[in-house]
Amino acid sequence: PLKTAIRDEQKKMHTLEKAALMLGNLDEAKDLAVNTLTSVFMESDLPEYGQFRQWAVIALEHSANASHAKALEDLLEKESRKGERTTYYSLRLESLLKRVNRMK
């Protein structure tokens, strides 16, 4: 039963990862993709979501534009608050936010 439960949870993670990749590549749904990914990313602090978080950042880098700056700022603020330290994700998000702000 435990192995089955673990396998089921892993399937959920793989589904999230695939969804992040798919959303990041849909030109006609960029706003939906960015809004969805930023919302889910905000809640995905657990280590099990590490792969999803990586794919989400990559998808955000492909999809985000100047109109998404506020959502990215909120995400960066939340990510930066973790123990007041710099993380891989805070660095990537900061770089993305700078690029997006140059588009304004």
N, C-alpha and C positions, 0 to 999 in steps of 0.2 A: 504493500500500500504506500509506503514512503517513497519508493522509487517511482511509482506511478504519479504521485503528487508532485515530485520534483520534475519529472518529465513534462507534466501538464503546465507547470509554471514556466519551464524553459520554452515551451511552445508559445506561451503568451509573450514572452520577451522577444522571441524571434518574429512574431507577428508585429509587435510594436516597431522593431527595427526595420522591417520591410515597409511598414506604413510610413515611417519617417523618410525613407529613401524615395518611395513613390511620391509622397506629397512634395518633396523637394524638387521633383522633376516635372511637375505639371505646370506648364506656363500659364494655362488659363485659370489656375487655382492658387496663384502665389499668395494672395491675401489670406485665403483660407489656410493655406499651408503654414504661413508664418504665425498666424493667430493660434492655430492648433498646436504647433510645435512649441511656441513660447509658453502656452498654458500648461502643456504636459511636462515640459522641461522644468517649470517652476516646482512641480510636485515630485520630480524624479530624483530625489536625493539619495536613495538607497544604492548601495554598491551594485546590486543586481541590475540596475539600469545604466551601468557604465557604457555599454555598447550603444544603447539607444541614445544616450546623451551625445556620444561622439557623432553618430549619424545625424542627429538633430542639428548639431552645430554646423555640420557640413551642408545639410539641406538649407539651413538659415543663410549660410554664406552665399548660396546660389539664388535664393529667393528674395531676400530682404531688400527693401529700397527705402528711400527717404521717408515714406509714409509710415514705416514700421519703427521709426527711431524711438518713440516713447515705449513701446513694448520691449525693445532691446535694452533700453535704459533701465527699465524695471527689472528685467532679467539679470542684467549686470549687477545692479544694486543688491539683489538677493544673493547672487552667487558670491559677491565680494564680502558679504557679511559673515560668511562661514569662518568663524575664528579670526576675522580680520587678516586673512592671509591671501596671497595671490595663488590662484589655482590655474590649471590648464584651461579650464573653461572660462574663467574670468579674463585671462589673456586673450583668448580667441574672440570672446564677446566684445572686449574693448577694441580690438582691432577692427572687428566688423562694424561696430558703432561709429568709429572714426571714418571708415570708408562710406558708410551710409550717410553720415552728416556732410561729407564732401559733396554728395549728390544733390543736396538742397539748393 
